[in-house]
Amino acid sequence: MTNRVDIHYCTGCRWLLRSAWMAQELLTTFEGELDELTLHPGTGGIFEVWVNGKRIWSRKDQQGFPEITRLKQLVRDEIDPDRSLGHSDRKQESL
């Protein structure tokens, strides 16, 4: 199976740097597990993250941006649910 992440972001809102940082974090965490990660410039305040064609985050629906640990958990849940994220999992459990 090919694992693909797509990050759609608003250029008018100047969210490229945030999107690129999140992309870098995901590529580092899931090195060897992600086959493709694409940034998609858009408009209208969009910020969405898709994994293998399934939307896992929408700024509009979730009322904001994900914490990076939460985003990693959501991606992991789609591509390798049994994988441990180490400290990222433990941080979330303590909330």
Order of alpha helices (4+ residues) and beta strands (2+ residues): beta-alpha-beta-beta-beta-alpha-alpha-alpha
